Amino acid sequence: MSDMKKKYNEEVVPALTKSQGYTNVMQVPKLKKIVISMGIGTKMEKDAFTEAKNILTAIAGQLPVVTKARKNVANFKLRAGMPVGLMVTLRGNIMYEFLDRLVHNALPRVRDFRGVPKKGFDHVGNYNLGMPDVSVFTEVDLDKLKYPLGLNITMVTSAKTDAEARELLSLLEVPFAR
């Protein structure tokens, strides 16, 4: 069991039960999944896709799925079915291990880091975080990085409100800005 999952079971659940007044353990919000997505676009060369796929595989620990365009957009020279990005859905122990690496390794390496923004919530308890550069992850080899790549991290929780989700994530050591 990862350290973050152990922390959730031993510290977060009792703290949330006490602060929110839950009567049942099943009422306590939990992290359902983490979705990591990376938009590549259509202007990049073909080797950018393979590089992005290798980087996302190294960061997430599992193979990403290629996302394709749904519609034709003439202004972007985009046709339905063209590959435009990659995404990985993490659940279970892999999700908690990724969250642990994100919070303790990657976010402290961000230049001038003052915490993640509080405005990333979507009013139903999910949190979105954009990372403009993948080089903050220790799994990425900086010498092999040819293209500037960023990614979006979505943390899907079972919380009903943003306040519950914010409290859950802050107890899981996600450093929010003040």
N, C-alpha and C positions, 0 to 999 in steps of 0.2 A: 504494500500500500504506500502511495506517495505521501510525502510530508504534508502537502496541502490538503489532501483528503482526510488525513488523520487530524489536522487542525480543524477542518470543517466539522468532523464528527465529535471531537472532544471539546472544542472551544466555541465555535460559531453557533452550533445548534443550541447549547444552553444559554448563551448570551442573547440570541435572538428570541428564544422562548421567554426569557426573563423580561427583556425590554419591550417586546410587542404583546406580551400576555397571551401567547398561544397556549391552548389547552391540550393539543395533540402534537406529537412530533411530526406528523405528516403535514401539518399546516406551515411548518417552517420552510421558507423559500430556499431553493437550492439551485445550483448551476446545472442546467440541462445539457447544454452543448456550447462549444466554441467553434465558430465558422471563420476560417481565414480565407480571404479572397484577394485576388490580385488581378487587376485589369491590365492587359497588355496592349490592346489597341490593334489597329490594322497597319499602321505605318512602319512598325518594327520588322526587322528581318526574321526569317524562320528560325535562326539560331537563338534569337531572343526568347522564343517560346521554350526551347529545350533548356536554356539556362534558367529561366523562371521556374520551370518544372523541377529542375534539380535543386534549386534553392528552396522552393516551397516544400519539397520532399524532405530536405535536410532539417528545415525549421520545424515542420509538423511531425515528422516521424512516420508519415504514411503518404501514399501516392495521391496526388491531386487529380481532380476531375476537370476536364477541359469544358469551359462554358462557351456556348455558341450564341451568336446573334439571333434574336427572334424575328426581327423585321428587316426589311430593306430600307436603308437610309442613303439616298443618293448623294447628299451633301458630304457625307463621310466616306463615300465609296464603299459602303458596307452592304453586303448581301446576307439574306437569312441563311443561317447555317455556317457562316464563317466563324472560326475560333476567335474570341475576343478576350478571354481571361481564363483563370484557373481558380479552383476553390477546393478546400479541404474541410470536412466536418469532423471535429474531435469530440468523443464522448468517453465517459468512464475514466479509468486511470490515466490514459494518454492525455485527456483534457486537463486533469489536475496537474500532471507533470509539466505540460506546456504552460499553464498559468503560473506555476512555480518558477519556471525559467524566465517567463516574461517579466514577472514582478521583481525577481531578485537578480537577474543577469542583464536582460535587454534594456529595460527602462532606465536603470542607473547609468547606462552607457550613452544615453541620449544627451547631446550637447545642450547646456543651459536648461536642464530638466527641472521644472518646478512643480511637477505633478501632472496627472492626466486631467483634461478638462471635464468639468461637471456637466457640461451641456450635451453630452453624448447620449443621453437617455431618450427613449422614444415614447414615453408616456404609458407604456404597458410593462415596464420592468426589464427591458433589454438595453444593453450598453454597446455603443459603437466607438471604436478607437482607430484612428488612422495613423499609420506609421509611414512617414514620407521616405524612409530609407531602410532597407533591409540589412545594412551593414552593422547595425547595433546588435544583431544576434550573433552569438559566438559560433554558431554552426556554419556561418557564411565565410568562405575563404575570400578575403578582400583582393587577393592577387588575380583570382579568376573572374571577378565581377567586371563585366564589360558594359552593361546597360544600367541606367538608374532605375531601380525598381522600388516600388512602395507596396504596402499592403493594408488591408482593412481587417480588423479583428472585431467580430461581433460576439458578445457574451450573452447568450440566451438564458434567462433565469425563469423560475416559476413564480416570481414575485408579482403581486397584483399592481403595485404602484412603484413609481420611481424611488420614493423614499425607502421602501423596503429593499429594493435592489441596491441602492446606494449603500445602505447599512450592511447588507450582505457582502458586497464587494469590498467595502472598507474593512470589514472584519477578516476578509481573505487577503488583506494587506495590499490591495490595489491603492496606490498613492494618488489620491485626488488633490487637485490644486486647492489652495485655501481661498 
